Amino acid sequence: MSAIRTVVRGAQRRRVSTIVIIAATAMAVTATVLAGLLLAASSRPFANAFAAQHGAHLTAFFDAAKTTERQAAATAAQAGQSAGPFPVAMVATRLDGMPPGGPGLPPLQVAGRADPGGDAVDRVTLLTGHWPRAADEIVIARTNLRLPAGTTLKLANGSTLKVVGEARSISRSAGGWMTPGGVTALGATGWQMLYRYADAGTEAAMTAHATALGPDARTQSWIGVRNDAAHRTQLFVPLLSAFGLIGLALAALVIGNVTAGTIASATRRIGVMKALGLTPSQVVRACLVQALIPGGIGAILGIVAGDLLAVPLTADVADLFGTVPMSVTPWVDAAAIVAAVLVIAATAAPAAWRAARLRTVDALAVGRTPRGGRGRFAARLAARSGLPRPLSLGLAQPFTRPARLLVMLLTIGLGTAAATFAIGLAGSLRAIQAADQKPATSADVVVLSGPDTEVADPRTVLDGVPGTGSYYGRGPAEIIVDGLREAAQGTVTVGDARAAGYEMLEGRWYAEPGEAVVTTGFLTATGKHIGDTVTGTGHGPLTLVGETFDGSANNHLYTDAASVPDLAAPFEWYVKLKPGTDLAVYLAALKDKHIPAEATQVEGADGTLIILDSLTALLTALLVSVAALGVLNAVVLDSRDRVHDIGVHKSVGMTPKQTALMVIASIGIPGLAGGAAGVPAGYVLHHWAVPAMARGAGIRLPHSTIEVYAPALLAALALAGLILAAAGALLPAGWAARTRTAVALRTE
């Protein structure tokens, strides 16, 4: 045992290799823990929250004009558990201080509940503030629109509501909650019932339960809510899988190269110990222990770092999916440690076995000089190239150790692939955000119209306002389509809405009444295809002539207002100004004519995209750092193997700067070749992962959101491999430049 300790201690004196093993393992385990925790957080967020909050399998709304409170309560017998009836009202509000014609908030369905968690079904989670205590207090469901406590909302009749908190219902049963008396005072329009069933796992079962409530019940199934949540969770799986594979490959390469190099550099010491009686099995154990000790330290550090970094990220994921933040998951930490140990042992075992099988006399006689004949052809070519001698010596050096050259190529290639993939993903996320917001930002001014405005139809005035260019109108409408249980989310337009710049995936924009454009979610829900015709209530047959991109998986349908004449939608008019028109002057002119208008604004980035962008940047930084450490270790080992040659070069006049140049030049070819190979790999990975993320979310992407690599960008990324390699070689180059000639010549 003392002999094994001697070998291990001797190896641990090589501080650079030990530090590289610790750092590489720590970063690889950190990336593994982050990916594991986020995958766990995004794999079953809805199921976890639904169980914790005792969510409603079915949410039903009964119209008060057709169903009494007692009749609604009588339906509770059809379910295993129920809650309600709660009075419900639809409330149109705007922020206090906004003019009557100004933009309002989305209509809220408000339910009257005495408390958030006293009922057996749909326990509402209070996130901030307190539950309503007075009739004029309201708790808002947390969405992308944040209304902090203390906000005052103004109703159409002039009265106000005070926001006293934010809450979340995993069942999405309401947009806000008030006291029952408060909802009654607003003018309740119906009753809400919440049900839980023993058999609620299939769409057919939920359809049967909804049908049993009668034709007067408007229902929402938990399966639809779950599927909507699953669209976002599936965005993370391809991303984490891609980074996980790259991280695992990099960890194996770097740790394996470090371990093999450390064992190889200790060959003479092992020969001495074998001469003193060290058995082959003891050699194997010693080599494994000397790799596992720093690897274990790195794994522990990686677990701590991964858990700490995961806290804010899992909190963001939980907030995005409507769940509670995850705590540290022991099985993820345990799996990461086991994976790290297995990778270290698997990569150290071959080198340990070779050292154990080496004859004692060969181990004592071996030096650091590579076998004769290796790299001679490359050396002759470099010498005839006409390059400065330090540069030609460095360029030829990697070919003397082909195995180490291959590992360095793979390491640089994987690091470059990670960077290429990350940059492409960031570009795709920005393009998706821009494409999703384009209809709202394609115009300069939005003009509002409706019953609350003094000018019901702004078109009668817009043409007379100086600076008005083109304009079109659009408004929301619920369009009933045969084959859909609920009305489709519709948008009806007046004028040429092609100016909105909707990104078309297939077909064309509609050109006349009776034609419609739909989203991928609509086609999926109805089973229709472009060219088919849909029918429904309140409109004639609509021919589907195109499929447009939509950032959500909603069942959206776009058509001309003349196609649905029975729907009176409040229109917003999107105006494009003539070139040279002053925006402020134009808005003032509209104000003088009592036309409410505002300049278009770019919305903030979607929460999902922000999290994906942050996660991508963090994991990329970790993987590129691991790759740089791998290059650092390879150059350190190579410089130590050639320390005697460096002494000879210095003795015949090589300056410290030339020595540093020679060391850095030794990674030139691996850097260029690895970068050239890594860019296509990252490109292919990006073109697989981004569409896979979109398919998981139930959407299709425009071609422009995937083809985000410009030729100049790809060329620059190819050079990134050289930059990565040079960064890893700087420290060894400095060490070689500072090495004294006499010390280098005395070293074997």
GIQUI-V464022 format. One record per backbone hydrogen bond with DSSP energy under -0.5 kcal/mol. NH is the residue of the N-H (numbers start at 1). CO is the residue of the C=O. If there is no record, write none. Layout:
<<NH,CO> <NH,CO>>
This chain:
<<5,1> <6,2> <7,3> <8,4> <9,5> <10,6> <11,7> <12,8> <13,9> <14,11> <15,13> <18,14> <19,15> <20,16> <21,17> <22,18> <23,19> <24,20> <25,21> <26,22> <27,23> <28,24> <29,25> <30,26> <31,27> <32,28> <33,29> <34,30> <35,31> <36,32> <37,33> <38,34> <39,35> <40,36> <41,37> <42,38> <43,39> <44,40> <48,44> <49,45> <50,46> <51,47> <52,48> <53,49> <54,51> <55,50> <57,195> <58,195> <59,220> <60,58> <60,193> <61,218> <62,191> <63,216> <64,189> <66,63> <67,63> <72,68> <73,69> <74,70> <75,71> <75,72> <76,73> <77,74> <78,75> <79,76> <80,196> <81,196> <83,194> <85,192> <86,192> <88,190> <89,110> <91,89> <91,108> <93,91> <94,154> <96,152> <98,95> <102,99> <105,93> <108,91> <110,89> <110,108> <111,176> <112,87> <113,111> <113,178> <122,54> <123,53> <124,116> <124,122> <125,168> <126,124> <127,125> <127,166> <128,166> <130,164> <137,134> <138,162> <139,177> <140,165> <141,175> <142,167> <143,145> <146,144> <147,145> <148,146> <150,163> <151,148> <153,151> <153,161> <154,94> <155,159> <156,92> <158,155> <161,153> <162,136> <163,151> <163,161> <164,138> <164,162> <165,138> <166,128> <167,140> <168,125> <170,168> <172,169> <175,109> <176,109> <177,139> <178,111> <183,179> <184,180> <185,181> <186,182> <187,183> <187,184> <189,88> <190,88> <191,62> <192,86> <193,60> <194,83> <195,58> <196,81> <200,198> <206,202> <207,203> <208,204> <209,205> <210,206> <211,207> <212,208> <213,209> <213,210> <214,211> <217,214> <218,61> <219,217> <220,59> <222,57> <225,221> <226,222> <227,223> <228,224> <229,225> <230,226> <231,227> <232,228> <232,229> <233,229> <234,230> <235,232> <236,233> <237,233> <238,234> <239,235> <240,236> <241,237> <242,238> <243,239> <244,240> <245,241> <246,242> <247,243> <248,244> <249,245> <250,246> <251,247> <252,248> <253,249> <254,250> <255,251> <256,252> <257,253> <258,254> <259,255> <260,256> <261,257> <262,258> <263,259> <264,260> <265,261> <266,262> <266,263> <267,264> <270,266> <271,267> <272,268> <273,269> <274,270> <275,271> <276,272> <277,274> <278,273> <283,279> <284,280> <285,281> <286,282> <287,283> <288,284> <289,285> <290,286> <291,287> <292,288> <293,289> <295,291> <296,292> <297,293> <298,294> <299,295> <300,296> <301,297> <302,298> <303,299> <304,300> <305,301> <306,302> <307,303> <308,304> <309,305> <310,306> <311,307> <311,308> <312,308> <313,309> <314,310> <315,311> <316,312> <317,313> <318,314> <319,315> <320,316> <321,317> <322,318> <323,318> <330,328> <332,329> <333,329> <334,330> <335,331> <336,332> <337,333> <338,334> <339,335> <340,336> <341,337> <342,338> <343,339> <344,340> <345,341> <346,342> <347,343> <348,344> <349,345> <350,346> <351,347> <352,348> <353,349> <354,350> <355,351> <356,352> <357,353> <358,354> <363,359> <364,360> <365,361> <366,362> <368,748> <374,371> <376,373> <379,375> <380,376> <381,377> <382,378> <383,379> <384,380> <385,382> <386,383> <387,382> <391,388> <392,388> <393,389> <394,390> <395,391> <396,392> <397,393> <398,394> <399,396> <400,397> <401,398> <405,401> <406,402> <407,403> <408,404> <409,405> <410,406> <411,407> <412,408> <413,409> <414,410> <415,411> <416,412> <417,413> <418,414> <419,415> <420,416> <421,417> <422,418> <423,419> <424,420> <425,421> <426,422> <427,423> <428,424> <429,425> <430,426> <431,427> <432,428> <433,429> <434,430> <435,431> <436,432> <437,433> <438,434> <440,437> <441,437> <441,438> <442,438> <444,575> <445,575> <446,598> <447,445> <447,573> <448,596> <449,571> <453,450> <456,454> <458,456> <460,457> <461,458> <462,458> <463,459> <464,461> <465,462> <466,464> <468,465> <469,576> <472,574> <473,494> <474,572> <475,492> <477,490> <479,477> <479,488> <480,478> <480,537> <482,535> <484,481> <488,479> <489,555> <490,477> <490,488> <491,557> <492,475> <493,559> <494,473> <497,495> <499,496> <500,497> <501,498> <504,502> <505,547> <506,547> <508,545> <515,512> <516,543> <517,558> <518,546> <519,556> <520,548> <522,554> <523,519> <524,520> <525,521> <526,522> <527,523> <531,544> <532,529> <534,542> <536,539> <539,536> <540,563> <542,534> <543,514> <543,541> <544,532> <544,542> <545,516> <545,543> <546,516> <547,506> <548,518> <549,503> <556,554> <557,489> <558,517> <559,491> <560,515> <561,493> <563,560> <564,561> <565,562> <566,538> <567,564> <568,566> <569,567> <572,474> <573,447> <574,472> <574,572> <575,445> <575,573> <576,470> <577,575> <578,467> <581,578> <583,581> <586,582> <587,583> <588,584> <589,585> <590,586> <591,587> <592,588> <593,589> <594,591> <595,590> <596,594> <598,446> <600,444> <610,606> <611,607> <612,608> <613,609> <614,610> <615,611> <616,612> <617,613> <618,614> <619,615> <620,616> <621,617> <622,618> <623,619> <624,620> <625,621> <626,622> <627,623> <628,624> <629,625> <630,626> <631,627> <632,628> <633,629> <634,630> <635,631> <636,632> <637,633> <638,634> <639,635> <640,636> <641,637> <642,638> <643,640> <646,642> <647,643> <648,644> <649,645> <650,646> <651,647> <652,648> <653,650> <654,649> <659,655> <660,656> <661,657> <662,658> <663,659> <664,660> <665,661> <666,662> <667,664> <668,665> <669,665> <671,667> <672,668> <673,669> <674,670> <675,671> <676,672> <677,673> <678,674> <679,675> <680,676> <681,677> <682,678> <683,679> <684,680> <685,681> <686,682> <687,683> <688,684> <689,685> <690,686> <692,688> <693,689> <694,690> <695,691> <696,692> <697,693> <698,695> <699,694> <705,702> <706,703> <707,703> <708,706> <710,708> <714,710> <715,711> <716,712> <717,713> <718,714> <719,715> <720,716> <721,717> <721,718> <723,719> <724,720> <725,721> <726,722> <727,723> <728,724> <729,725> <730,726> <733,729> <734,730> <735,731> <736,732> <737,733> <738,734> <739,735> <744,740> <745,741> <746,742> <747,743> <747,744>>
